[in-house]
Amino acid sequence: MGFPENFLWGGAVAANQCEGGSCEGGRGLANVDLCPAGKDRHDVICGHGKSLGKEAVSIYPSEEAIDFYHHFQEDIRMFGEMGFKVFRLSIAWTRIFPKGDEEEPNEAGLAFYEEVFKECKKYGIKPLVTISHFDCPVYLIEQYGGWRNRKMIDFYLKLCRTLFTRFRDYVVYWLTFNEINMILHAPFMGAGLYFGQGENEEKVKYQAAHHELVASALATRLAHEINGENQVGCMFAAGSVYPFSCNPKDVWEAMTVEQENYFFADVQSRGYYPSYARKRMEKRGVYPEMEPEDEKTLRENPVDFISFSYYNSRCASSLSQEKAEGNLFQSVKNPHLQYSQWGWPIDPLGLRITLNQIYDRYQKPLFIVENGLGALDVLREDGTIEDDYRIDYLREHIRAMKEAVEEDGVELMGYTTWAPIDLISAGTGEMKKRYGFIYVDKQEDNSGTLKRFRKKSFYWYQQVIATNGEKL
Ligand code: BG6
């Protein structure tokens, strides 16, 4: 019993949060480059930034990030040392197509990822590639308005074709869009959406979402055509929504919030718009424009597996209650849970509940591609970091995951923690919110040597993998 023998243990990162090298190798400007650290970040990621350029006064953390661009060999060697079976990373779109609408890809960008994949291969690590993790060329935003424009489907498919063909010998696991449901909560970061005054933002978001859903289905088809071994997953920000009380009004509220979240994976996995979504969108006047062939495209090209991030459960109430933070969604504060230093709930049993709910809903293999604890770490003079709080968090979540597999029969392909190495926070742009097993000497004011240090959790995870999750 326990985890299957071929269980994929590993870690997950995103290009814009770790690579840096933002002007190297012919890379073009992307939406993620324009998200500053600090107080303006929230407005910008939500599509309410003042301009589509950089402000002289702000720090843009993705410019250097943790400089994975120049450290990837060292970093992947350490992932190998921990025994990783899989490494989830994303492609910076503008390394491959700097503007987005070029005819030919940029060779330097492709060569960079090829080196990364070769390095993974050296240690027997399989890449799990997110094609777009909060990534959109600024040129496509300026010229076409980002994903609100249907033309984005073609630009995205060109990127997909290039990747599927070039990396055929290295990659079989693909995710089309990271946390596709984030388009509703962080539309500039999620889909390059930038709003004008008085615009019906909800309508734009659902139109853009429809374009991404069609693009995801077409990419799935293309991946299968190019290599029969390819397996394509959807990816959404998950976390069960609990009713605050057993008052039916709270239960109803929780159910509708949950449906809003499931909408994307429902379409990507079942292949059609669920009736609850149709009705509600029609009623609110935000039902997207579709082409006649879209229904068929969605129906014929569902994903092979379901992947998701899980940081915490959420809670909903029909009345106004005290709020809690959590992965760009706010929710009602659950009095039964502990909270992280960033105010995110900690709920390992919620992971087991979430796994059961998703598996019941789709009956397809699941993959947890993000789970972890953002915390303040202290680097001691002797170069050690005692991050027992992170070990506790991960241990309890892995235990819950094991119970879901062993006792509830959930089919789970793998688990990649967010993140194996410290990197820039997507939500806040902070460096001090650390998630890694590897500490990076990079500080909030952009200073630091970029030197890497193994934390206590590094050795702990190494042993978890070596025993296939038996020794926690
Ligand atoms: C997910 C994203 O939303 O959560 C990651 O896919 C992100 O990109 C992670 O980093 C953790 O959130 P944060 O805001 O702590 O970085």
Residues whose N, C-alpha, C, O or C-beta is under 5 A from the ligand:
A	BS01	BG6	A14 E179 N327 G374 I424 S425 A426 G427 T428
